Amino acid sequence: MLQLSLQTGLRAERAGMSKHTPVARAINDMFGEDGRREAFTCFPDDGRICLTKNAPERALRGVAPGRTAWLFAG
């Protein structure tokens, strides 16, 4: 039900926008034939899905500062 109301609301918002705005382009991409809508609308139903990429960036943060130091070590 949430998916249907989200889709309806986004389509209504998209109707009032110019097709050249970045938000309208994002909405058009989401409703394309490549299936992004299903991937986007699954996050309200599954609490484990994170919309940000903070967790993977935090996991890589320990590797990035060491690169320069390891280059000149030894």
N, CA, C and O atoms as CSV, one atom per row, in Angstrom:
chain,resi,resn,atom,element,x,y,z
A,1,MET,N,N,0.827,-1.194,0.000
A,1,MET,CA,C,0.000,0.000,0.000
A,1,MET,C,C,0.867,1.252,0.000
A,1,MET,O,O,0.573,2.227,-0.692
A,2,LEU,N,N,1.935,1.212,0.782
A,2,LEU,CA,C,2.838,2.356,0.812
A,2,LEU,C,C,3.479,2.577,-0.550
A,2,LEU,O,O,3.687,3.716,-0.969
A,3,GLN,N,N,3.791,1.483,-1.240
A,3,GLN,CA,C,4.406,1.596,-2.551
A,3,GLN,C,C,3.475,2.279,-3.541
A,3,GLN,O,O,3.906,3.107,-4.342
A,4,LEU,N,N,2.207,1.930,-3.481
A,4,LEU,CA,C,1.243,2.522,-4.399
A,4,LEU,C,C,1.056,4.003,-4.106
A,4,LEU,O,O,0.984,4.807,-5.036
A,5,SER,N,N,0.976,4.379,-2.840
A,5,SER,CA,C,0.799,5.795,-2.518
A,5,SER,C,C,2.058,6.594,-2.844
A,5,SER,O,O,1.968,7.753,-3.248
A,6,LEU,N,N,3.238,5.977,-2.671
A,6,LEU,CA,C,4.486,6.649,-3.037
A,6,LEU,C,C,4.542,6.866,-4.542
A,6,LEU,O,O,4.910,7.948,-4.999
A,7,GLN,N,N,4.184,5.857,-5.307
A,7,GLN,CA,C,4.195,5.964,-6.759
A,7,GLN,C,C,3.190,7.018,-7.229
A,7,GLN,O,O,3.500,7.828,-8.102
A,8,THR,N,N,2.009,7.006,-6.660
A,8,THR,CA,C,0.977,7.971,-7.045
A,8,THR,C,C,1.413,9.395,-6.719
A,8,THR,O,O,1.235,10.308,-7.526
A,9,GLY,N,N,1.983,9.577,-5.537
A,9,GLY,CA,C,2.444,10.910,-5.137
A,9,GLY,C,C,3.577,11.428,-6.010
A,9,GLY,O,O,3.591,12.600,-6.387
A,10,LEU,N,N,4.530,10.553,-6.332
A,10,LEU,CA,C,5.636,10.978,-7.196
A,10,LEU,C,C,5.159,11.307,-8.600
A,10,LEU,O,O,5.631,12.269,-9.206
A,11,ARG,N,N,4.234,10.525,-9.120
A,11,ARG,CA,C,3.703,10.827,-10.459
A,11,ARG,C,C,2.938,12.151,-10.457
A,11,ARG,O,O,2.998,12.902,-11.431
A,12,ALA,N,N,2.227,12.438,-9.381
A,12,ALA,CA,C,1.498,13.709,-9.295
A,12,ALA,C,C,2.472,14.882,-9.209
A,12,ALA,O,O,2.254,15.914,-9.844
A,13,GLU,N,N,3.535,14.736,-8.437
A,13,GLU,CA,C,4.541,15.797,-8.353
A,13,GLU,C,C,5.241,15.996,-9.698
A,13,GLU,O,O,5.514,17.124,-10.108
A,14,ARG,N,N,5.524,14.891,-10.370
A,14,ARG,CA,C,6.226,14.945,-11.651
A,14,ARG,C,C,5.390,15.657,-12.709
A,14,ARG,O,O,5.940,16.308,-13.597
A,15,ALA,N,N,4.071,15.540,-12.622
A,15,ALA,CA,C,3.196,16.170,-13.616
A,15,ALA,C,C,3.314,17.693,-13.609
A,15,ALA,O,O,3.101,18.331,-14.640
A,16,GLY,N,N,3.646,18.277,-12.472
A,16,GLY,CA,C,3.741,19.726,-12.387
A,16,GLY,C,C,5.131,20.281,-12.614
A,16,GLY,O,O,5.332,21.487,-12.470
A,17,MET,N,N,6.103,19.444,-12.965
A,17,MET,CA,C,7.489,19.887,-13.129
A,17,MET,C,C,7.877,19.949,-14.596
A,17,MET,O,O,7.287,19.288,-15.451
A,18,SER,N,N,8.891,20.765,-14.859
A,18,SER,CA,C,9.501,20.758,-16.185
A,18,SER,C,C,10.333,19.492,-16.330
A,18,SER,O,O,10.894,19.006,-15.348
A,19,LYS,N,N,10.420,18.958,-17.529
A,19,LYS,CA,C,11.153,17.709,-17.720
A,19,LYS,C,C,12.666,17.888,-17.600
A,19,LYS,O,O,13.406,16.905,-17.580
A,20,HIS,N,N,13.121,19.120,-17.521
A,20,HIS,CA,C,14.554,19.391,-17.458
A,20,HIS,C,C,15.077,19.568,-16.032
A,20,HIS,O,O,16.285,19.705,-15.838
A,21,THR,N,N,14.210,19.566,-15.049
A,21,THR,CA,C,14.682,19.720,-13.670
A,21,THR,C,C,15.317,18.419,-13.193
A,21,THR,O,O,14.893,17.339,-13.604
A,22,PRO,N,N,16.333,18.508,-12.327
A,22,PRO,CA,C,16.996,17.291,-11.840
A,22,PRO,C,C,16.059,16.334,-11.100
A,22,PRO,O,O,16.209,15.117,-11.206
A,23,VAL,N,N,15.102,16.869,-10.359
A,23,VAL,CA,C,14.165,16.012,-9.628
A,23,VAL,C,C,13.263,15.262,-10.605
A,23,VAL,O,O,12.995,14.075,-10.419
A,24,ALA,N,N,12.801,15.947,-11.636
A,24,ALA,CA,C,11.952,15.289,-12.641
A,24,ALA,C,C,12.731,14.201,-13.375
A,24,ALA,O,O,12.181,13.141,-13.676
A,25,ARG,N,N,14.001,14.455,-13.664
A,25,ARG,CA,C,14.824,13.431,-14.314
A,25,ARG,C,C,14.995,12.213,-13.415
A,25,ARG,O,O,14.966,11.078,-13.891
A,26,ALA,N,N,15.174,12.445,-12.119
A,26,ALA,CA,C,15.316,11.327,-11.178
A,26,ALA,C,C,14.027,10.512,-11.102
A,26,ALA,O,O,14.069,9.283,-11.066
A,27,ILE,N,N,12.892,11.191,-11.078
A,27,ILE,CA,C,11.608,10.484,-11.040
A,27,ILE,C,C,11.408,9.692,-12.333
A,27,ILE,O,O,10.932,8.557,-12.298
A,28,ASN,N,N,11.769,10.283,-13.466
A,28,ASN,CA,C,11.658,9.567,-14.743
A,28,ASN,C,C,12.553,8.331,-14.752
A,28,ASN,O,O,12.146,7.276,-15.237
A,29,ASP,N,N,13.752,8.451,-14.228
A,29,ASP,CA,C,14.658,7.302,-14.159
A,29,ASP,C,C,14.090,6.204,-13.278
A,29,ASP,O,O,14.220,5.018,-13.580
A,30,MET,N,N,13.462,6.608,-12.191
A,30,MET,CA,C,12.930,5.617,-11.260
A,30,MET,C,C,11.773,4.832,-11.889
A,30,MET,O,O,11.623,3.642,-11.610
A,31,PHE,N,N,10.971,5.459,-12.713
A,31,PHE,CA,C,9.835,4.784,-13.325
A,31,PHE,C,C,10.172,4.221,-14.700
A,31,PHE,O,O,9.261,3.881,-15.456
A,32,GLY,N,N,11.432,4.115,-15.042
A,32,GLY,CA,C,11.854,3.548,-16.324
A,32,GLY,C,C,11.620,2.048,-16.374
A,32,GLY,O,O,11.124,1.444,-15.423
A,33,GLU,N,N,11.988,1.463,-17.507
A,33,GLU,CA,C,11.755,0.037,-17.713
A,33,GLU,C,C,12.799,-0.852,-17.057
A,33,GLU,O,O,12.661,-2.074,-17.100
A,34,ASP,N,N,13.829,-0.292,-16.455
A,34,ASP,CA,C,14.914,-1.119,-15.932
A,34,ASP,C,C,14.669,-1.626,-14.511
A,34,ASP,O,O,15.557,-2.252,-13.932
A,35,GLY,N,N,13.516,-1.379,-13.944
A,35,GLY,CA,C,13.160,-1.982,-12.658
A,35,GLY,C,C,13.674,-1.257,-11.434
A,35,GLY,O,O,13.757,-1.858,-10.363
A,36,ARG,N,N,14.016,-0.005,-11.551
A,36,ARG,CA,C,14.509,0.731,-10.386
A,36,ARG,C,C,13.402,1.014,-9.375
A,36,ARG,O,O,13.670,1.189,-8.187
A,37,ARG,N,N,12.165,1.057,-9.848
A,37,ARG,CA,C,11.063,1.371,-8.939
A,37,ARG,C,C,10.940,0.322,-7.852
A,37,ARG,O,O,10.730,0.658,-6.687
A,38,GLU,N,N,11.068,-0.939,-8.217
A,38,GLU,CA,C,10.957,-2.000,-7.220
A,38,GLU,C,C,12.087,-1.897,-6.202
A,38,GLU,O,O,11.873,-2.105,-5.008
A,39,ALA,N,N,13.284,-1.579,-6.673
A,39,ALA,CA,C,14.421,-1.445,-5.762
A,39,ALA,C,C,14.246,-0.239,-4.847
A,39,ALA,O,O,14.615,-0.297,-3.674
A,40,PHE,N,N,13.694,0.845,-5.362
A,40,PHE,CA,C,13.525,2.049,-4.554
A,40,PHE,C,C,12.395,1.910,-3.545
A,40,PHE,O,O,12.501,2.408,-2.425
A,41,THR,N,N,11.323,1.242,-3.928
A,41,THR,CA,C,10.162,1.183,-3.042
A,41,THR,C,C,10.228,0.050,-2.031
A,41,THR,O,O,9.304,-0.100,-1.231
A,42,CYS,N,N,11.288,-0.755,-2.037
A,42,CYS,CA,C,11.372,-1.842,-1.052
A,42,CYS,C,C,11.896,-1.356,0.289
A,42,CYS,O,O,11.740,-2.067,1.281
A,43,PHE,N,N,12.514,-0.173,0.371
A,43,PHE,CA,C,13.095,0.256,1.631
A,43,PHE,C,C,12.085,0.565,2.732
A,43,PHE,O,O,12.427,0.369,3.898
A,44,PRO,N,N,10.860,1.037,2.452
A,44,PRO,CA,C,9.933,1.239,3.572
A,44,PRO,C,C,9.470,-0.078,4.204
A,44,PRO,O,O,9.107,-0.102,5.380
A,45,ASP,N,N,9.479,-1.160,3.442
A,45,ASP,CA,C,9.021,-2.441,3.957
A,45,ASP,C,C,10.107,-3.226,4.679
A,45,ASP,O,O,9.800,-4.081,5.510
A,46,ASP,N,N,11.372,-2.948,4.376
A,46,ASP,CA,C,12.488,-3.689,4.969
A,46,ASP,C,C,13.367,-2.700,5.726
A,46,ASP,O,O,14.041,-1.871,5.115
A,47,GLY,N,N,13.363,-2.784,7.032
A,47,GLY,CA,C,14.105,-1.848,7.863
A,47,GLY,C,C,15.607,-2.015,7.812
A,47,GLY,O,O,16.329,-1.152,8.311
A,48,ARG,N,N,16.107,-3.094,7.225
A,48,ARG,CA,C,17.547,-3.318,7.151
A,48,ARG,C,C,18.210,-2.537,6.037
A,48,ARG,O,O,19.430,-2.374,6.044
A,49,ILE,N,N,17.442,-2.052,5.083
A,49,ILE,CA,C,18.002,-1.360,3.925
A,49,ILE,C,C,18.301,0.084,4.295
A,49,ILE,O,O,17.439,0.795,4.812
A,50,CYS,N,N,19.522,0.508,4.027
A,50,CYS,CA,C,19.943,1.879,4.320
A,50,CYS,C,C,19.985,2.667,3.013
A,50,CYS,O,O,20.507,2.181,2.010
A,51,LEU,N,N,19.445,3.864,3.022
A,51,LEU,CA,C,19.423,4.675,1.804
A,51,LEU,C,C,20.727,5.432,1.580
A,51,LEU,O,O,20.962,5.955,0.491
A,52,THR,N,N,21.561,5.491,2.587
A,52,THR,CA,C,22.827,6.192,2.432
A,52,THR,C,C,23.958,5.202,2.237
A,52,THR,O,O,23.790,4.003,2.458
A,53,LYS,N,N,25.087,5.695,1.832
A,53,LYS,CA,C,26.253,4.832,1.667
A,53,LYS,C,C,27.280,5.086,2.768
A,53,LYS,O,O,28.477,4.889,2.564
A,54,ASN,N,N,26.809,5.522,3.930
A,54,ASN,CA,C,27.706,5.823,5.036
A,54,ASN,C,C,28.427,4.589,5.558
A,54,ASN,O,O,29.622,4.668,5.846
A,55,ALA,N,N,27.758,3.466,5.690
A,55,ALA,CA,C,28.386,2.263,6.248
A,55,ALA,C,C,29.548,1.772,5.394
A,55,ALA,O,O,30.613,1.500,5.947
A,56,PRO,N,N,29.403,1.642,4.065
A,56,PRO,CA,C,30.568,1.214,3.285
A,56,PRO,C,C,31.694,2.240,3.285
A,56,PRO,O,O,32.869,1.874,3.250
A,57,GLU,N,N,31.341,3.524,3.324
A,57,GLU,CA,C,32.388,4.541,3.361
A,57,GLU,C,C,33.151,4.485,4.682
A,57,GLU,O,O,34.368,4.672,4.700
A,58,ARG,N,N,32.453,4.230,5.782
A,58,ARG,CA,C,33.142,4.083,7.070
A,58,ARG,C,C,34.051,2.865,7.065
A,58,ARG,O,O,35.126,2.889,7.664
A,59,ALA,N,N,33.626,1.804,6.395
A,59,ALA,CA,C,34.447,0.595,6.335
A,59,ALA,C,C,35.731,0.835,5.544
A,59,ALA,O,O,36.762,0.244,5.864
A,60,LEU,N,N,35.693,1.678,4.531
A,60,LEU,CA,C,36.878,1.961,3.728
A,60,LEU,C,C,37.737,3.078,4.297
A,60,LEU,O,O,38.869,3.267,3.851
A,61,ARG,N,N,37.237,3.810,5.254
A,61,ARG,CA,C,37.961,4.952,5.796
A,61,ARG,C,C,39.295,4.541,6.415
A,61,ARG,O,O,40.259,5.304,6.348
A,62,GLY,N,N,39.372,3.365,7.011
A,62,GLY,CA,C,40.625,2.917,7.603
A,62,GLY,C,C,41.677,2.581,6.571
A,62,GLY,O,O,42.869,2.647,6.870
A,63,VAL,N,N,41.275,2.225,5.373
A,63,VAL,CA,C,42.220,1.860,4.317
A,63,VAL,C,C,42.801,3.098,3.654
A,63,VAL,O,O,44.002,3.138,3.385
A,64,ALA,N,N,41.997,4.091,3.387
A,64,ALA,CA,C,42.425,5.253,2.617
A,64,ALA,C,C,43.558,6.044,3.279
A,64,ALA,O,O,44.514,6.374,2.577
A,65,PRO,N,N,43.526,6.374,4.575
A,65,PRO,CA,C,44.637,7.151,5.139
A,65,PRO,C,C,45.958,6.383,5.134
A,65,PRO,O,O,47.023,6.997,5.089
A,66,GLY,N,N,45.906,5.071,5.177
A,66,GLY,CA,C,47.135,4.305,5.221
A,66,GLY,C,C,47.851,4.184,3.897
A,66,GLY,O,O,49.030,3.829,3.875
A,67,ARG,N,N,47.190,4.465,2.800
A,67,ARG,CA,C,47.799,4.276,1.487
A,67,ARG,C,C,49.086,5.073,1.322
A,67,ARG,O,O,50.097,4.535,0.870
A,68,THR,N,N,49.055,6.349,1.683
A,68,THR,CA,C,50.232,7.185,1.511
A,68,THR,C,C,51.338,6.736,2.463
A,68,THR,O,O,52.500,6.669,2.063
A,69,ALA,N,N,51.003,6.435,3.689
A,69,ALA,CA,C,52.003,6.015,4.654
A,69,ALA,C,C,52.629,4.690,4.251
A,69,ALA,O,O,53.832,4.500,4.428
A,70,TRP,N,N,51.838,3.769,3.712
A,70,TRP,CA,C,52.370,2.461,3.330
A,70,TRP,C,C,53.243,2.558,2.073
A,70,TRP,O,O,54.107,1.710,1.846
A,71,LEU,N,N,53.020,3.566,1.282
A,71,LEU,CA,C,53.809,3.724,0.068
A,71,LEU,C,C,55.276,3.963,0.396
A,71,LEU,O,O,56.161,3.458,-0.295
A,72,PHE,N,N,55.533,4.732,1.449
A,72,PHE,CA,C,56.905,5.107,1.798
A,72,PHE,C,C,57.440,4.298,2.985
A,72,PHE,O,O,58.536,4.582,3.469
A,73,ALA,N,N,56.707,3.316,3.456
A,73,ALA,CA,C,57.177,2.531,4.597
A,73,ALA,C,C,58.260,1.553,4.155
A,73,ALA,O,O,58.195,0.991,3.062
A,74,GLY,N,N,59.242,1.359,5.006
A,74,GLY,CA,C,60.258,0.344,4.776
A,74,GLY,C,C,61.324,0.830,3.898
A,74,GLY,O,O,62.264,0.093,3.603
